[in-house]
Amino acid sequence: MPRGRRQGRVSALESGLAEEAPPGATALPLALSQSPQQIEATDEPVLLRGIFEIGRGSCDVVLSERALKWWPIQPERPAGDSKFDLRYKEESVELKDIFSVKLKRRCSAKQPRSGTLLGITLFICLKKEQNKLKNSTLDLINLSEDHCDIWFRQFKKILAVTEYKGHALSLLKECELQGFDGVVCVGGDGSASEVAHALLLRAQKSAGMETDQILTPVRAQLPLGLIPAGSTNILAHSLHGVPHVVTATLHIIMGHIQPVDICTFSTTGKLLRFGFSAMFGFGGRTLALAEKYRWMSPNQRRDFAVIKALTKLEPEDCEISFLPLNSSQDDPKLRAQGSLKSDYNDQWQTIQGQFLNVSIMAIPCLCSVAPRGLAPNTRINNGSMALIIARNTSRPQFIKHLKRYATIKNQFNFPFVETYTVGEVKVHPRNTTSGYSPEEEDRPHENSFPWNVDGDLMEVATEVHVRLHPRLISLYGGSVEEMNDSQVTCNCL
């Protein structure tokens, strides 16, 4: 490499290090973190370079296309001191050995949603003697939100197998699955839901069924394994009881399989997608806002969207129809036998009015912000959906309702909240456009309403018909015992 080009790259690295240093830190000159010999030997393009505390000391960390490398930061050689010996001990991890990444936070009971940022945790696979493998972690400590977010997003980009929304669907449509025992997804709720949708679509096509109109879909041919690597991991948390990577992996290795209920979402007779849970109104608007701020970290984006949606809280004028589950059929033995799929009341019930939020959930939706679940009265395969409706009320009362999800108190014990156990739901907006926001930047697509389906934004202009299909897909996971504190009742049941 010509000398001029090498010096130009070094200059760029120095400026990048200064820009990425955490607030209050001093940008280090090049001599403090990397010797000229090491710079000369670095042939791979550098993706990121910055300062993290690793172990008990500050390190100069370099991320390239193949590996993560770091060196302890040493003081400069004192002028005229020949006895001072500057030694560098390089350590590294190859990117192929990193299988997941998350933001490391110190959480407490007072901060159940997002604690103090500590840095980034990498989950890595290490080779021991005799080709034995073990999982381990590497903590990169830095208290700067911006600094960590840059690195976190870069790691997520590197680890991503799918390259864009819908990529998993395209892959599973074309790939040959004969000879495989199952499909494993490493990701968040959106990725897991997309893979489940793809597996079920493939099953319908293999059975020769028309996928636009599916009244009685066939089961997915292969089980799905979920290794949580997202920001909420609702599906994995509901399935395993904890969003734990090792637990999820061991269930897959051991072949533990659970049948799981899933829903179809359709409009005007056309299938939109398969999914496990959905929110319309506040839940859909919050996600639509969050999607416009993808440059933020996941926790920042979520909190910002919730606050902004609350400041512009408005109800939707809707008509909601549903088929209630016969209470006499809500029997554990019948649930275990999977005998609930047709035991619903034939009489549709209809309610109209101004609604702040509508939740339709076939699983309990456990997550860090709702440890008892967004829908604690349902289970992953009890043959029913939870319909939870929040009618129009004051902003303080609605916020009080939302805060209850993070506590052991009954979040449904409000006069404006109604819950139903159902098999089908139709949500029909009675106005032509969402009443969400007058500003153009906050509006969804023209003449459409935002839905949050398993963490993915779905925009629909007309009525959405949600139909439950008991035990339609199998997922790797153990049986989660029903906890006593999850057995809540409500004044409207």
PyMOL commands that set and color helices and strands:
alter all, ss='L'
color gray80, all
select helices_A, chain A and resi 3-20+30-33+36-41+95-97+129-131+145-159+167-174+189-206+234-240+245-254+282-291+298-311+327-329+332-337+395-404+440-442+484-486
alter helices_A, ss='H'
color red, helices_A
select strands_A, chain A and resi 46-54+57-64+67-72+91-94+98-108+111-127+133-141+183-187+224-228+257-267+270-275+277-281+316-324+349-361+385-391+417-429+449-453+456-460+464-476
alter strands_A, ss='S'
color yellow, strands_A
deselect
rebuild
show_as cartoon
